[in-house]
């Protein structure tokens, strides 16, 4: 239940994030698909049922059993809100859905953010795509939805959530394959925009060859992004550090009759930038005029 499978080893969240959660449900028969952001702590330890474990084993036959058995998206409090308040109102149940996350481990917090940023985010999202089963669901339209956890903080948008699920169900009844993007991170990964959910709530876009191609390009960029330790800003040259640079290159060149050292030779090679910085240190600073 802890850690991630070896296939995650090149991801920047490997052995940094907690747990591992695969998608749940049958993507081939699901009426509607949900894509959320990342699993919560409750989801990491939730045991999948026999049917789910069987589906996972068929899709990932080489994966270690514990990663197939444990981990279910959207359980606990968020699951209660999603299924009890949102989907129940439109008569959709877990058996009708395929549910997955953008990230499959619980990432560490960076400040107040529970979701990685910058290059770590790009790389982690791209590495998680190896576990996608969207080709089995074959989505034809995507809808932007508020994240169910946001309803726990502020219930006022609940009617808007329900309306979006009604729209998704209507799409299904007309033969479409709708995927509901729950939260800004899911919307941004899938569409490439619309991360501000309050602005894009209820927005929908058809899936096209161009949108799929753009998503693949974003994945390739993420896979090519190398995440390493942050580079330290070079220290500004000071008189003391310039003198140390010169003295570090000194070598003994003269000894007295008694063998004692009496002289050093300094032969330092400087780049043009270092030379200019050292010359600048010799320029006296202008005195401030007294008021």
C-alpha positions as CSV (number, residue, x, y, z in Angstrom):
1,X,0.0,0.0,0.0
2,X,3.0,2.2,0.4
3,X,5.2,3.3,-2.5
4,X,4.7,2.9,-6.2
5,X,5.5,0.1,-8.7
6,X,8.9,-0.1,-10.4
7,X,7.4,1.3,-13.6
8,X,7.1,4.6,-11.8
9,X,10.9,4.8,-11.1
10,X,11.6,7.7,-13.5
11,X,8.8,9.8,-12.2
12,X,9.8,12.7,-9.8
13,X,7.2,11.5,-7.3
14,X,8.7,8.0,-7.1
15,X,9.2,7.2,-3.4
16,X,8.1,10.8,-2.6
17,X,4.4,10.5,-3.2
18,X,2.3,8.1,-1.0
19,X,0.6,5.0,-2.3
20,X,-0.7,4.1,-5.7
21,X,-4.2,4.1,-7.1
22,X,-5.3,2.7,-10.4
23,X,-8.6,3.7,-12.1
24,X,-11.8,1.7,-11.3
25,X,-14.7,0.5,-13.3
26,X,-15.0,-1.1,-16.7
27,X,-14.1,1.5,-19.3
28,X,-15.6,-0.6,-22.1
29,X,-19.1,-0.6,-20.7
30,X,-19.2,2.6,-18.6
31,X,-21.9,5.1,-19.4
32,X,-19.8,8.1,-18.1
33,X,-16.2,8.5,-17.1
34,X,-14.8,10.8,-14.4
35,X,-11.3,12.2,-14.3
36,X,-10.1,13.7,-11.0
37,X,-6.8,15.2,-9.8
38,X,-5.1,12.9,-7.3
39,X,-6.1,10.3,-4.7
40,X,-6.7,11.3,-1.1
41,X,-5.4,9.4,1.9
42,X,-8.5,7.3,2.2
43,X,-8.2,6.0,-1.4
44,X,-4.7,4.6,-0.9
45,X,-5.8,1.8,1.5
46,X,-9.2,1.0,0.1
47,X,-9.4,-2.6,-1.1
48,X,-10.8,-3.2,-4.5
49,X,-13.5,-5.9,-5.1
50,X,-12.9,-9.1,-7.0
51,X,-14.2,-7.8,-10.3
52,X,-12.0,-4.8,-10.2
53,X,-8.9,-6.8,-9.3
54,X,-9.6,-9.1,-12.3
55,X,-9.9,-6.1,-14.7
56,X,-6.7,-4.7,-13.4
57,X,-4.8,-7.9,-13.7
58,X,-6.0,-8.4,-17.3
59,X,-4.8,-4.9,-18.2
60,X,-1.5,-4.9,-16.1
61,X,-0.5,-8.6,-15.9
62,X,3.1,-7.8,-14.9
63,X,2.1,-5.6,-12.0
64,X,2.7,-6.7,-8.4
65,X,-0.5,-7.9,-6.7
66,X,-0.7,-5.3,-3.9
67,X,-1.0,-2.5,-6.5
68,X,-3.9,-4.3,-8.1
69,X,-5.6,-5.1,-4.8
70,X,-5.4,-1.8,-3.0
71,X,-6.4,1.7,-4.0
72,X,-9.8,3.0,-5.2
73,X,-10.5,6.5,-6.5
74,X,-13.1,8.7,-4.9
75,X,-14.0,7.1,-1.6
76,X,-14.4,8.5,1.9
77,X,-15.9,12.0,2.3
78,X,-15.3,13.1,-1.4
79,X,-17.0,9.8,-2.5
80,X,-20.0,10.5,-0.2
81,X,-20.5,13.9,-1.8
82,X,-20.0,12.7,-5.3
83,X,-22.2,9.6,-5.2
84,X,-24.6,10.6,-2.4
85,X,-25.3,14.2,-3.6
86,X,-24.2,14.6,-7.2
87,X,-24.6,11.4,-9.1
88,X,-27.5,10.0,-7.1
89,X,-29.5,13.0,-8.2
90,X,-29.2,11.9,-11.8
91,X,-29.4,8.1,-11.1
92,X,-25.9,7.3,-12.0
93,X,-24.0,4.7,-9.8
94,X,-20.4,3.5,-9.5
95,X,-21.2,0.5,-11.6
96,X,-22.1,2.9,-14.5
97,X,-18.7,4.8,-14.3
98,X,-15.1,4.5,-15.1
99,X,-13.1,6.7,-12.7
100,X,-9.5,7.7,-12.8
101,X,-7.1,10.3,-11.5
102,X,-4.5,12.5,-13.3
103,X,-1.9,11.5,-10.7
104,X,-2.0,8.0,-9.1
105,X,-0.1,8.7,-5.9
106,X,-0.8,11.3,-3.1
107,X,1.8,14.0,-3.8
108,X,3.6,15.8,-0.9
109,X,2.4,19.3,-0.1
110,X,4.4,22.2,-1.5
111,X,3.5,25.0,0.9
112,X,-0.3,25.2,0.9
113,X,-0.6,23.3,-2.4
114,X,-1.5,19.6,-2.3
115,X,-0.6,19.3,-6.0
116,X,2.9,19.6,-7.6
117,X,3.9,22.6,-9.6
118,X,6.2,23.5,-12.5
119,X,8.4,20.8,-14.0
120,X,7.5,18.3,-11.3
121,X,3.9,18.6,-12.3
122,X,4.6,18.2,-16.0
123,X,6.8,15.2,-15.6
124,X,4.6,13.4,-13.0
125,X,1.5,13.9,-15.1
126,X,3.2,12.5,-18.1
127,X,4.6,9.5,-16.4
128,X,1.2,8.6,-15.0
129,X,-0.2,8.3,-18.5
130,X,1.3,4.8,-18.9
131,X,-1.6,3.6,-16.7
132,X,-4.4,5.2,-18.7
133,X,-7.2,3.2,-20.1
134,X,-8.9,5.9,-22.0
135,X,-8.5,4.1,-25.3
136,X,-10.9,1.5,-23.9
137,X,-13.5,4.1,-23.0
138,X,-13.0,6.1,-26.2
139,X,-14.4,9.5,-25.0
140,X,-16.1,11.7,-27.6
141,X,-16.8,14.7,-25.4
142,X,-15.4,16.3,-22.3
143,X,-17.2,18.4,-19.7
144,X,-15.6,20.6,-17.0
145,X,-16.9,20.0,-13.5
146,X,-16.1,21.3,-10.0
147,X,-14.1,18.9,-7.8
148,X,-16.3,17.1,-5.2
149,X,-13.9,18.1,-2.4
150,X,-14.8,21.7,-3.2
151,X,-18.4,21.0,-2.3
152,X,-17.3,19.9,1.1
153,X,-15.8,23.3,1.7
154,X,-18.7,25.3,0.1
155,X,-22.0,23.5,-0.8
156,X,-23.5,26.4,-2.8
157,X,-22.2,25.1,-6.2
158,X,-23.9,21.7,-5.7
159,X,-26.8,22.5,-8.1
160,X,-24.3,23.3,-10.8
161,X,-22.5,20.0,-10.2
162,X,-25.8,18.2,-10.6
163,X,-26.6,20.1,-13.8
164,X,-23.3,19.1,-15.3
165,X,-23.9,15.4,-14.5
166,X,-27.4,15.7,-16.1
167,X,-25.7,17.1,-19.2
168,X,-23.2,14.2,-19.2
169,X,-26.0,11.7,-18.9
170,X,-27.9,13.3,-21.8
171,X,-24.8,13.0,-23.9
172,X,-24.6,9.3,-23.1
173,X,-28.3,8.8,-24.1
174,X,-27.5,10.4,-27.5
175,X,-24.7,7.9,-28.1
176,X,-21.8,10.0,-26.9
177,X,-19.0,8.9,-24.6
178,X,-18.7,11.7,-22.0
179,X,-15.8,12.2,-19.7
180,X,-16.3,14.6,-16.8
181,X,-13.2,16.5,-15.8
182,X,-13.6,17.1,-12.0
183,X,-11.4,20.0,-10.9
184,X,-9.0,22.4,-12.6
185,X,-6.0,20.1,-12.7
186,X,-8.0,17.4,-14.5
187,X,-9.4,20.0,-17.0
188,X,-5.9,21.4,-17.7
189,X,-4.4,18.0,-18.3
190,X,-7.1,16.9,-20.7
191,X,-8.0,20.1,-22.5
192,X,-4.8,22.1,-22.1
193,X,-6.7,25.0,-20.6
194,X,-9.7,25.8,-18.3
195,X,-7.8,25.3,-15.0
196,X,-10.0,28.0,-13.3
197,X,-13.1,25.8,-12.8
198,X,-15.3,28.6,-11.6
199,X,-15.0,30.2,-15.1
200,X,-15.3,27.0,-17.1
201,X,-17.8,25.1,-15.1
202,X,-20.3,23.3,-17.4
203,X,-18.1,24.0,-20.5
204,X,-17.8,21.0,-22.9
205,X,-15.7,20.2,-25.9
206,X,-15.9,17.4,-28.4
207,X,-12.9,15.0,-28.6
208,X,-11.2,15.4,-32.0
209,X,-8.0,14.1,-33.6
210,X,-6.5,17.5,-32.9
211,X,-7.3,17.6,-29.2
212,X,-6.0,14.1,-28.8
213,X,-2.8,15.0,-30.7
214,X,-2.3,18.1,-28.6
215,X,-2.7,16.0,-25.4
216,X,-0.1,13.6,-26.7
217,X,2.3,16.5,-27.4
218,X,1.9,17.8,-23.8
219,X,2.7,14.2,-22.6
220,X,5.9,14.1,-24.7
221,X,7.0,17.5,-23.3
222,X,6.4,16.2,-19.8
223,X,8.3,13.0,-20.5
224,X,11.3,15.0,-21.8
225,X,11.2,17.3,-18.8
226,X,14.1,16.5,-16.4
227,X,13.5,17.3,-12.8
228,X,16.6,17.7,-10.6
229,X,17.8,19.8,-7.6
230,X,17.3,23.5,-8.0
231,X,20.4,25.4,-9.1
232,X,21.7,27.8,-6.6
233,X,22.1,31.4,-7.8
234,X,25.8,32.2,-8.2
235,X,27.2,34.4,-5.5
236,X,28.1,37.9,-6.3
237,X,31.9,38.5,-6.4
238,X,33.2,40.5,-3.5
239,X,36.7,41.8,-2.7
240,X,37.2,38.9,-0.2
241,X,36.0,36.2,-2.7
242,X,38.2,37.7,-5.5
243,X,41.2,37.7,-3.2
244,X,40.5,34.1,-2.2
245,X,40.3,33.1,-5.9
246,X,43.7,34.6,-6.5
247,X,45.4,33.1,-3.4
248,X,43.9,29.6,-4.0
249,X,46.0,29.5,-7.2
250,X,49.3,30.4,-5.5
251,X,52.1,27.9,-5.6
252,X,55.5,28.0,-3.8
253,X,58.3,29.1,-6.1
254,X,61.3,30.2,-3.9
255,X,62.9,28.6,-0.9
256,X,65.7,30.0,1.3
257,X,69.1,28.3,2.0
258,X,67.6,26.7,5.1
259,X,64.7,25.3,3.1
260,X,62.1,27.7,4.3
261,X,59.5,29.1,1.9
262,X,60.1,32.7,1.0
263,X,57.9,33.3,-2.0
264,X,54.7,32.3,-3.9
265,X,53.7,32.6,-7.5
266,X,50.2,33.5,-8.5
267,X,49.2,32.6,-12.0
268,X,45.4,32.7,-12.2
269,X,43.4,32.2,-15.4
270,X,40.3,34.3,-15.4
271,X,37.3,34.4,-17.7
272,X,36.5,37.7,-19.3
273,X,33.5,37.9,-17.0
274,X,35.6,37.3,-13.9
275,X,38.2,39.8,-15.0
276,X,35.5,42.5,-15.6
277,X,34.1,41.7,-12.1
278,X,37.5,42.1,-10.4
279,X,38.2,45.4,-12.3
280,X,34.8,46.6,-11.1
281,X,35.8,46.0,-7.5
282,X,38.7,48.4,-7.9
283,X,36.3,51.3,-8.9
284,X,35.6,53.4,-5.9
285,X,31.9,53.7,-5.0
286,X,30.6,57.3,-5.3
287,X,30.2,59.0,-2.0
288,X,26.7,59.9,-1.0
289,X,26.2,63.7,-0.7
290,X,25.2,64.9,2.7
291,X,21.8,66.6,2.8
